[in-house]
Amino acid sequence: MPFQIIKGDITKLEVDVIVNAANTSLSEGGGVCGAIFKAAGETLMQQACAPLAPIAQGQAIMTPAFALPCKAVIHTAGPIYQDGKHQEREMLTRCYQNSLHLALQAGYESIAFPLISSGIYRYPKQEALEVASSAITGFLKQEDLLVYLVLFDRASCVPHSPHLGMLDQFLQSWEMEISDQQYSIERCEEPYPELEAQLQQQEQSFSEKVLSLIKQQGKTEVEVYKKANIDRRLFSKIRSKSEYLPSKRTVLALALGLELDLEATEGLLACAGYALSPNNLSDRIITFFLLKDVHDIFEINEVLFSYDQPLLGS
């Protein structure tokens, strides 16, 4: 199942499990921890936590959710950041890994994390995001779980992409071009009419096109939909229903999962009746990464999130 970064209040999410960035004493704290205790019911949550305390950094335990809209709360104690030389990364990685395995063992299908240790524990946000993304995506290569990383605001998302400097130059050049030609930025979410006509004339359905590309690329279906950050049920619909046309974001995600170049991506989009628009910020960002031969959808989604653009995948 996919991994998405979202902005919002973790205490209001209707997922199976939310994760509390706890302290080792499992007592009510500030920030996310305090908000979760208050939303659950402070007395009930403290009574549930007390017999399980203390916990070690990186350890994860589970309690009922009480008044929260989720089914359970996993509490994990992140490291206090010193200088990055005291096993902070290892302990923070264990927070995510242990929480994910605990949710899976309990039979849950969806989980939401805050950006652990990035608040009063002073873990640098860019590094905290990189650790979270690495731990979650590594887990999802082998397991199926719907995972959300919930950020309070977009300023909390500092992408760790090494291509940011070049992307800024690329977009600045594009903005100058748009200004010179008096273009307006517009969203490209619906199929182009001329492409719809092409779609009606083509012999190969979108489903057939995708399956053909998987074979050509020497990949497996599971490998592709996982790399594309797509739910297996959605991929099954694409695979089995020749008349089904997914959203543009899903088509782009599949192109990344297939590791297509820009030309092949444009061909796959055209097969579904879409096109990359030079007047669309999201499309321009994706075009940049395709030109750089970057197909890591999670890296690209972090950048899209920071630019307040829709993410790719399910």
C-alpha positions in Angstrom: 0.0 0.0 0.0 1.2 3.6 -0.6 3.0 6.1 1.6 1.8 9.7 1.6 2.9 12.9 3.2 0.0 15.1 4.3 -0.6 18.3 6.2 -3.0 18.2 9.1 -3.9 17.3 12.7 -2.9 13.7 13.5 -5.5 13.5 16.3 -8.3 13.9 13.8 -7.3 11.3 11.3 -9.6 8.3 10.8 -6.9 5.7 10.3 -6.5 2.4 12.2 -3.5 3.6 14.3 -1.8 6.9 15.0 1.7 7.1 16.5 2.6 9.2 19.5 6.0 10.8 19.7 6.3 9.8 23.3 8.8 10.3 26.1 10.4 7.3 27.8 8.2 7.7 30.9 5.0 7.6 28.7 3.7 10.6 30.5 1.8 13.5 29.0 4.2 15.9 27.3 3.9 18.8 25.0 3.5 19.1 21.3 2.1 16.0 19.5 2.3 13.9 22.7 0.2 16.4 24.7 -2.3 16.8 21.8 -2.8 13.0 21.6 -3.3 12.7 25.4 -5.8 15.5 25.4 -7.8 14.2 22.4 -7.8 10.7 23.8 -8.7 11.7 27.4 -5.8 12.5 29.6 -6.8 10.4 32.6 -7.6 7.3 30.6 -4.5 7.5 28.4 -2.2 8.0 31.4 -3.8 5.0 33.2 -3.2 2.9 30.1 0.4 4.0 29.8 1.5 3.9 33.4 1.9 0.1 33.7 3.9 0.0 30.5 6.5 2.6 31.5 9.3 3.2 31.2 10.2 2.4 27.6 13.6 2.7 25.9 14.3 5.0 23.0 13.2 3.3 19.8 10.8 1.0 21.6 7.1 1.0 20.6 4.1 -0.1 22.7 0.3 0.1 22.0 -2.6 1.3 24.0 -6.3 1.8 23.2 -7.3 5.1 21.5 -10.1 6.0 23.8 -11.8 9.2 22.5 -9.6 9.4 19.4 -11.2 8.5 16.0 -8.5 5.8 15.4 -8.6 2.3 16.8 -5.3 2.3 18.7 -2.3 4.5 19.6 1.3 3.3 19.3 3.7 5.1 21.6 7.4 5.3 20.6 10.2 7.3 22.2 12.4 9.1 19.8 16.0 10.2 20.5 17.0 13.6 21.8 19.3 15.0 19.1 22.8 15.9 20.2 25.2 16.0 17.3 24.2 13.0 15.1 27.1 11.0 16.6 25.2 9.3 19.4 23.2 6.7 17.4 20.4 9.2 16.9 19.7 7.9 13.4 19.6 4.3 14.4 17.2 5.0 17.3 14.9 7.1 15.2 14.9 4.4 12.5 13.9 1.9 15.1 10.9 4.1 16.2 9.4 3.8 12.7 10.3 0.2 12.1 9.1 -1.1 15.5 5.8 0.9 15.2 5.2 -0.4 11.7 5.8 -4.0 12.7 3.6 -3.6 15.8 0.7 -2.2 13.7 1.1 -5.1 11.2 1.2 -7.7 13.8 -2.0 -6.4 15.3 -3.7 -6.7 12.0 -4.1 -3.0 11.2 -4.1 -1.7 7.6 -3.3 2.0 8.0 -1.0 4.0 10.3 -0.2 7.7 10.7 3.1 9.1 12.0 4.2 12.6 13.1 7.7 13.6 12.2 9.2 12.0 15.3 11.9 13.9 17.4 11.7 17.0 15.1 10.1 19.2 17.7 11.5 19.8 21.2 13.9 16.9 20.7 15.7 19.1 18.1 16.3 16.5 15.4 17.0 18.6 12.2 13.8 18.5 10.1 15.5 17.6 6.9 17.4 14.7 8.4 14.3 13.6 10.4 12.3 13.6 7.1 15.0 11.6 5.4 15.1 9.0 8.2 11.3 8.7 8.3 11.0 8.3 4.5 13.8 5.7 4.4 12.4 3.6 7.2 8.9 3.7 5.9 9.7 3.0 2.2 12.1 0.3 3.2 9.3 -1.4 5.2 6.8 -1.1 2.3 9.1 -2.9 -0.1 8.3 -6.1 1.8 5.0 -5.4 3.5 1.5 -3.9 2.7 0.3 -1.1 4.9 -1.2 2.4 4.2 1.2 4.9 5.8 0.8 8.6 6.3 3.4 11.0 7.5 1.5 13.9 9.0 3.2 17.3 9.1 1.8 20.3 11.0 2.6 22.6 8.1 4.6 22.6 4.8 7.5 24.4 6.4 8.1 21.1 8.3 8.9 19.4 5.0 12.5 20.1 4.1 13.2 17.7 1.2 16.5 15.9 1.2 16.6 15.7 -2.6 20.1 16.5 -3.9 18.5 18.1 -7.0 16.9 21.1 -5.3 19.4 23.7 -6.4 19.1 22.6 -10.1 15.3 22.4 -9.8 15.1 26.0 -8.5 17.2 27.2 -11.5 15.0 25.1 -13.9 11.8 26.6 -12.5 13.2 30.1 -12.5 14.1 29.7 -16.2 10.6 28.4 -16.8 9.0 31.3 -14.9 10.9 33.8 -17.1 9.7 32.0 -20.2 6.1 32.0 -19.0 6.4 35.7 -18.2 7.9 36.5 -21.6 5.1 34.7 -23.4 2.4 35.9 -21.0 1.3 32.4 -20.2 -0.9 31.7 -17.2 -0.2 28.8 -14.9 -3.1 26.3 -15.2 -3.7 22.8 -13.8 -3.7 19.9 -16.2 -5.9 17.3 -14.5 -8.5 16.5 -17.3 -7.7 14.7 -20.5 -6.9 16.9 -23.5 -9.7 16.7 -26.1 -7.3 16.0 -29.0 -5.7 13.2 -27.0 -9.1 11.7 -26.2 -9.6 11.4 -30.0 -6.3 9.7 -30.3 -7.2 7.4 -27.4 -10.4 6.3 -29.2 -8.4 5.4 -32.3 -5.6 3.5 -30.8 -5.7 -0.3 -30.8 -4.0 -0.9 -27.4 -5.8 -0.1 -24.2 -4.1 1.6 -21.3 -4.1 -1.7 -19.4 -2.4 -3.5 -22.3 0.1 -0.7 -22.6 1.1 -0.9 -19.0 1.4 -4.7 -19.0 3.4 -4.5 -22.2 5.8 -1.9 -20.7 6.3 -4.1 -17.6 7.4 -6.9 -19.8 9.6 -4.7 -21.9 11.3 -3.3 -18.8 11.9 -6.7 -17.4 10.1 -5.9 -14.2 7.4 -7.7 -12.1 4.0 -6.2 -11.5 4.5 -6.1 -7.8 7.8 -4.3 -8.3 6.2 -1.7 -10.5 3.1 -0.9 -8.3 5.3 -0.7 -5.2 7.8 1.6 -6.9 4.8 3.6 -8.2 3.4 4.0 -4.6 0.1 2.5 -5.8 -2.3 0.3 -3.8 -2.4 -3.3 -5.2 -6.2 -3.1 -5.4 -5.9 -0.1 -7.7 -3.3 -1.8 -9.8 -5.6 -4.9 -10.0 -8.4 -2.6 -11.4 -6.0 -1.1 -14.0 -4.8 -4.6 -14.9 -8.2 -6.3 -15.2 -10.5 -3.6 -16.6 -9.4 -2.7 -20.1 -11.8 0.3 -20.2 -10.5 1.8 -16.9 -8.5 5.0 -17.1 -6.7 6.1 -14.0 -6.0 9.7 -12.9 -3.1 11.6 -14.4 -1.3 11.4 -11.1 -1.6 7.6 -11.1 -0.3 7.4 -14.7 2.7 9.5 -13.8 3.3 7.3 -10.8 3.3 4.2 -13.0 5.7 5.9 -15.4 8.1 6.4 -12.5 7.6 2.8 -11.3 8.4 1.6 -14.8 11.4 3.9 -14.8 10.4 5.5 -18.2 12.2 8.4 -19.7 10.4 11.6 -20.6 9.4 10.5 -24.1 8.1 7.2 -22.9 6.2 8.9 -20.1 4.5 11.2 -22.6 3.5 8.2 -24.6 2.0 6.5 -21.6 0.1 9.7 -20.7 -1.2 10.0 -24.2 -2.5 6.5 -24.0 -4.7 7.6 -21.1 -5.7 10.9 -22.8 -3.3 13.2 -20.8 -0.3 15.3 -21.5 2.4 17.1 -19.6 1.7 20.8 -19.7 4.5 23.4 -19.7 2.1 25.8 -18.0 1.6 23.5 -15.0 4.0 23.7 -12.0 3.5 20.1 -11.0 4.2 18.9 -14.5 7.2 21.1 -14.8 8.7 19.6 -11.6 8.0 16.1 -12.8 9.5 16.9 -16.2 12.7 18.1 -14.5 13.1 14.9 -12.6 12.5 12.8 -15.7 15.1 14.8 -17.6 17.5 14.0 -14.7 16.6 10.3 -14.9 15.3 10.4 -11.3 12.5 7.9 -10.7 12.3 7.9 -6.9 8.6 8.7 -6.4 9.1 9.4 -2.7 11.9 12.0 -3.4 9.7 13.6 -6.0 6.6 13.6 -3.7 8.6 15.4 -0.9 9.5 18.1 -3.4 5.9 18.3 -4.7 4.6 18.6 -1.2 7.0 21.4 -0.4 5.7 23.3 -3.5 2.1 22.7 -2.4 1.4 20.4 -5.4 -0.6 17.1 -5.5 1.4 14.0 -4.8 1.8 11.0 -7.1 0.4 7.5 -6.5 -2.8 6.2 -5.0 
